[in-house]
Amino acid sequence: MTGTARLMAGLGLTVEPMALAGTAAGVNTGRLRRWWYAPVAALVLVALVRMVFAPRP
């Protein structure tokens, strides 16, 4: 189970740059406000915490 948690966190970290790019495009065009960076940052933080603190088998 811990290997799966680390794998999913790693996959999340590989997908988040695309979400960040989409958010940046929306903010730069004025369609989104700057606070939309917060959900992306929260997802990255959760994935990092999950990768680091998942118990080792």
VEXMIFI-182677 format. One record per residue (C-alpha): residue number from 0; residue in one letter; x negated, z, y. Coordinates in Angstrom, 2 decimals. Example, Ala and Ser with C-alpha at 12.3 -4.5 7.8 and 13.67 -1.06 7.14 Angstrom:
site nr->0&rest->A&x->-12.30&z->7.80&y->-4.50 .
site nr->1&rest->S&x->-13.67&z->7.14&y->-1.06 .
This chain:
site nr->0&rest->M&x->0.00&z->0.00&y->0.00 .
site nr->1&rest->T&x->-2.80&z->0.76&y->2.45 .
site nr->2&rest->G&x->-4.34&z->-2.64&y->1.81 .
site nr->3&rest->T&x->-1.02&z->-4.24&y->2.66 .
site nr->4&rest->A&x->-0.76&z->-2.19&y->5.87 .
site nr->5&rest->R&x->-4.23&z->-3.31&y->6.91 .
site nr->6&rest->L&x->-3.44&z->-6.93&y->6.04 .
site nr->7&rest->M&x->-0.24&z->-6.93&y->8.06 .
site nr->8&rest->A&x->-2.03&z->-5.30&y->11.00 .
site nr->9&rest->G&x->-4.73&z->-7.96&y->10.82 .
site nr->10&rest->L&x->-2.14&z->-10.71&y->10.74 .
site nr->11&rest->G&x->-0.44&z->-9.12&y->13.71 .
site nr->12&rest->L&x->-3.71&z->-9.16&y->15.62 .
site nr->13&rest->T&x->-4.14&z->-12.85&y->14.86 .
site nr->14&rest->V&x->-0.62&z->-13.67&y->16.10 .
site nr->15&rest->E&x->-0.74&z->-11.56&y->19.25 .
site nr->16&rest->P&x->-3.04&z->-13.90&y->21.23 .
site nr->17&rest->M&x->-0.31&z->-16.54&y->20.97 .
site nr->18&rest->A&x->2.25&z->-14.05&y->22.27 .
site nr->19&rest->L&x->-0.13&z->-13.12&y->25.06 .
site nr->20&rest->A&x->-0.58&z->-16.78&y->25.98 .
site nr->21&rest->G&x->3.16&z->-17.30&y->26.11 .
site nr->22&rest->T&x->3.61&z->-14.19&y->28.20 .
site nr->23&rest->A&x->0.82&z->-15.25&y->30.56 .
site nr->24&rest->A&x->2.42&z->-18.67&y->30.98 .
site nr->25&rest->G&x->5.77&z->-17.08&y->31.78 .
site nr->26&rest->V&x->4.24&z->-14.64&y->34.27 .
site nr->27&rest->N&x->2.19&z->-17.35&y->35.98 .
site nr->28&rest->T&x->5.22&z->-19.59&y->36.47 .
site nr->29&rest->G&x->7.25&z->-16.69&y->37.84 .
site nr->30&rest->R&x->9.83&z->-16.67&y->35.07 .
site nr->31&rest->L&x->8.67&z->-13.30&y->33.75 .
site nr->32&rest->R&x->7.59&z->-10.18&y->35.59 .
site nr->33&rest->R&x->4.25&z->-8.49&y->35.00 .
site nr->34&rest->W&x->5.76&z->-5.68&y->32.91 .
site nr->35&rest->W&x->6.25&z->-8.20&y->30.08 .
site nr->36&rest->Y&x->2.58&z->-7.63&y->29.24 .
site nr->37&rest->A&x->3.52&z->-4.10&y->28.09 .
site nr->38&rest->P&x->5.27&z->-5.10&y->24.81 .
site nr->39&rest->V&x->2.34&z->-7.33&y->23.84 .
site nr->40&rest->A&x->-0.14&z->-4.54&y->24.62 .
site nr->41&rest->A&x->1.96&z->-2.05&y->22.64 .
site nr->42&rest->L&x->2.02&z->-4.31&y->19.58 .
site nr->43&rest->V&x->-1.75&z->-4.78&y->19.73 .
site nr->44&rest->L&x->-2.26&z->-1.03&y->20.08 .
site nr->45&rest->V&x->0.01&z->-0.27&y->17.12 .
site nr->46&rest->A&x->-1.80&z->-2.85&y->14.95 .
site nr->47&rest->L&x->-5.19&z->-1.41&y->15.87 .
site nr->48&rest->V&x->-4.06&z->2.15&y->15.15 .
site nr->49&rest->R&x->-2.60&z->1.05&y->11.82 .
site nr->50&rest->M&x->-5.83&z->-0.70&y->10.84 .
site nr->51&rest->V&x->-8.06&z->2.21&y->11.82 .
site nr->52&rest->F&x->-6.01&z->5.15&y->10.60 .
site nr->53&rest->A&x->-4.52&z->3.75&y->7.38 .
site nr->54&rest->P&x->-5.68&z->6.04&y->4.56 .
site nr->55&rest->R&x->-8.23&z->4.62&y->2.19 .
site nr->56&rest->P&x->-7.20&z->4.41&y->-1.48 .
